[in-house]
Amino acid sequence: MVIVALIVLVFVSVTSVECLTFCDQPSSSTQLRIIGGTKATKSEFPWQAVYVSYDNAGNGLMCGGTVIDEYWIMTAAHCIVSTNRKSYILTGLLSIRNPQHTTYTKRIVVHPQYDASRIANDIALVQSTRSLFNSGISSVCLTKKRFTVVNFG
């Protein structure tokens, strides 16, 4: 129950934060689909993150994430291969190979009703060991208007 309350609290706190002015401005590179999309410019999507984790065999997995708070990102639960292994968050990047900032994770909260067989409740929150905010990094603005899907690929 505490985990569900935390998830609700994070979403409520994020939605009550005043969005920065760029949130409602259409991007010059807006696409209706990721297929055929365009390359992002530096700081165009300051909330984009990458969550990196390793399984017990040492195989790495990278998944997109979204900065939702000074210390938290949201990602897919299927990306959490282990909560006991070291994992980290990359931010401030245009290329996965060249992150501006790397932060280790402190805590991982997988939705309590996540079901991998049905891909239900496929959401997780990842807390960083230090603030994710810095020059060019900020949280996503939640809006009921149009939005842009961002990912590496």
C-alpha positions in Angstrom: 0.0 0.0 0.0 2.9 2.3 0.7 4.2 1.8 -2.8 0.9 2.6 -4.3 0.7 5.8 -2.2 4.2 6.8 -3.3 3.2 6.4 -6.9 0.1 8.4 -6.5 2.0 11.1 -4.5 4.6 11.4 -7.2 2.0 11.8 -9.9 0.0 14.3 -7.9 3.2 16.3 -7.0 4.3 16.3 -10.7 0.9 17.4 -12.0 0.7 20.3 -9.5 4.1 21.7 -10.4 4.0 24.7 -12.7 5.3 23.6 -16.1 8.1 25.5 -17.7 7.2 27.7 -20.7 8.6 25.3 -23.3 6.1 22.6 -22.3 3.2 24.0 -24.3 5.3 25.1 -27.2 5.3 22.8 -30.3 8.7 21.5 -31.3 9.9 22.4 -34.8 10.6 18.7 -35.3 7.2 17.3 -34.2 6.2 14.0 -35.8 3.1 12.0 -35.4 5.1 8.7 -35.2 8.5 7.7 -34.0 9.1 5.9 -37.3 10.6 8.4 -39.5 11.2 10.8 -36.6 13.9 13.3 -36.4 17.0 13.7 -34.3 16.6 15.8 -31.2 18.7 18.9 -30.5 20.6 19.4 -27.3 18.3 20.1 -24.3 15.2 19.7 -26.5 13.9 17.0 -24.2 15.5 17.7 -20.8 13.5 15.0 -19.1 14.7 12.1 -21.2 16.8 9.5 -19.3 18.1 6.1 -19.8 17.9 3.4 -17.1 20.8 0.8 -17.2 20.7 -2.4 -15.2 22.5 -5.7 -15.3 21.3 -9.3 -14.7 23.2 -11.8 -12.6 25.2 -12.9 -15.6 26.4 -9.4 -16.2 24.3 -8.7 -19.3 23.3 -5.1 -19.5 19.8 -3.8 -20.4 19.1 -0.2 -21.3 15.6 1.3 -21.3 14.2 4.8 -21.8 13.1 6.7 -18.7 11.4 10.0 -17.9 12.6 12.4 -15.2 9.5 13.1 -13.1 11.1 14.6 -10.0 14.5 15.8 -8.7 15.4 12.3 -7.7 13.1 10.0 -9.5 12.6 8.6 -13.0 9.8 6.5 -14.4 10.5 3.6 -16.6 8.9 0.2 -17.6 8.8 -2.5 -15.0 10.0 -5.1 -17.5 13.3 -3.1 -17.6 14.1 -4.0 -14.0 16.1 -7.2 -14.3 17.2 -7.1 -10.7 16.8 -4.8 -7.7 20.0 -6.3 -6.1 22.5 -5.4 -8.8 24.0 -2.0 -9.4 22.1 0.1 -11.9 22.3 3.7 -12.9 20.6 6.5 -14.7 22.0 8.5 -17.7 20.8 12.0 -18.4 21.7 14.9 -20.6 22.4 12.9 -23.7 21.8 13.0 -27.4 23.5 9.7 -27.9 23.4 6.7 -25.5 27.2 6.5 -25.9 27.8 10.1 -24.6 25.8 10.8 -21.4 26.3 14.2 -19.7 25.6 12.8 -16.3 25.6 9.3 -14.7 23.9 8.7 -11.3 23.6 5.4 -9.4 20.2 4.2 -8.2 19.2 4.2 -4.6 15.8 2.6 -4.7 13.6 0.8 -7.2 9.8 0.6 -6.8 8.0 -1.8 -9.2 4.2 -1.5 -9.5 2.9 -4.1 -6.9 0.5 -5.5 -9.5 3.0 -5.7 -12.4 2.4 -8.9 -14.3 5.1 -9.8 -16.9 3.0 -12.5 -18.5 0.2 -10.0 -19.4 2.4 -6.9 -19.5 0.0 -5.3 -17.1 1.0 -2.4 -14.8 4.4 -2.2 -16.6 5.7 0.7 -14.6 8.5 1.3 -12.2 10.0 4.3 -10.3 13.7 4.5 -9.9 15.3 6.8 -7.3 18.8 8.3 -7.9 21.5 8.7 -5.2 21.7 12.4 -6.0 19.7 15.1 -7.7 19.1 14.6 -11.4 18.5 18.4 -11.9 21.3 20.4 -13.3 22.0 22.6 -16.4 19.8 21.2 -19.1 18.0 18.5 -17.0 14.5 19.0 -15.6 11.3 17.0 -15.0 8.7 16.3 -17.6 5.5 18.5 -17.7 2.3 16.5 -17.6 -0.4 18.0 -19.8 -3.7 16.9 -21.2 -2.8 18.5 -24.5 -0.7 17.0 -27.3 2.6 15.4 -26.4 5.8 14.1 -27.9 7.1 10.6 -27.6 10.9 10.5 -27.1 13.2 7.5 -27.2 16.5 6.3 -28.6 16.1 4.2 -31.7 
